Amino acid sequence: MQICMKCALLDMQGKGCFAAGTQPCCDERKGGCGCSLGFKTRALSSECPLGKWGAELTEEEEDQLKQKLGI
């Protein structure tokens, strides 16, 4: 999240977010993904559309981990 807070794609107003009220987000109007950064930065299988940070797990690995943890 620290990387995102310094990014040119940061949208604190929510105008470039896919879902209203989910800001801060990665502004899709500027080439971002439109995702809520609160959710995106918590997902281990998520990555930055500009390559500033990468996924720690594949989606399948994250699903398996969640299943093991019961979440």
Beta strands, then each sheet from edge to edge (+ up, - down):
strand 1: 10-11
strand 2: 25-26
sheet 1: 1+ 2-
end
